[in-house]
Amino acid sequence: MNIVIVSPHPDDETLGAAGTIIKYKSLGHKVYWINFTDVIDYDDWDKEFKEKRKKQIEDICDYYEFDGFYNLGYKPAELDNISKKDMISKLSSIFQSIKPEWLILPDNNDAHSDHKVVFECCMACSKIFRYPYIKRIMTMEILSETDFGTNEHHFVANYFVDISDFIVNKIEALKIYDTEIAEPPFPRSIDRVKALSVVRGGIAGVKYAEAFRIIKFIE
């Protein structure tokens, strides 16, 4: 199975699906990462942070051993000001190349506008008559974004992946993004990520789990 994880920003893929990425890689599936935004080409961030972010992306790619990585390089927090036509065109080309069977996306109710735009662009590239190979579409639960969504179509988990054997790996991957995590009560903290995995595991009847929302599932 070809699985594609789509993140608005580096770290979203790890917060939402690190255990799932590692588990499915261990089962022999191919996992690809598409990341929408990066700081490298913009003056809003200093050289030190840019170099740090570049190293984080390189290290996370090595850690997961992705079968392919695509960095679209748009400016963070600006996706709603960019032509969707351009983003959809780039995304469509990547999908046609990979032919993914499973998409894992940010949720359309996430608080950050970048997350909503990424979801919408991905859905535009998932029509069954143009992309017949896409059989599963799910959104992931990203701490500090999904839990702050406010509209009536809020995230309701209905698909769970047992990551009991991979929780240590998830924490190790998260530590690569040391600029994005902090101590509790900050939501992007090791304690909070582990706590959410415990809660989702309790719902699923396992020790640790990651939760997703099914948008489409074709057998």
Secondary structure as UniProt FT lines:
FT   STRAND          2..7
FT   TURN            10..11
FT   HELIX           12..26
FT   TURN            27..28
FT   STRAND          30..37
FT   TURN            40..41
FT   TURN            43..44
FT   HELIX           47..64
FT   STRAND          68..74
FT   TURN            76..77
FT   HELIX           79..81
FT   HELIX           84..98
FT   STRAND          102..106
FT   TURN            108..109
FT   HELIX           113..124
FT   TURN            128..130
FT   TURN            132..133
FT   STRAND          136..140
FT   TURN            143..145
FT   HELIX           146..148
FT   STRAND          159..162
FT   TURN            164..166
FT   HELIX           167..176
FT   TURN            178..180
FT   TURN            184..185
FT   HELIX           190..204
FT   STRAND          209..217
//
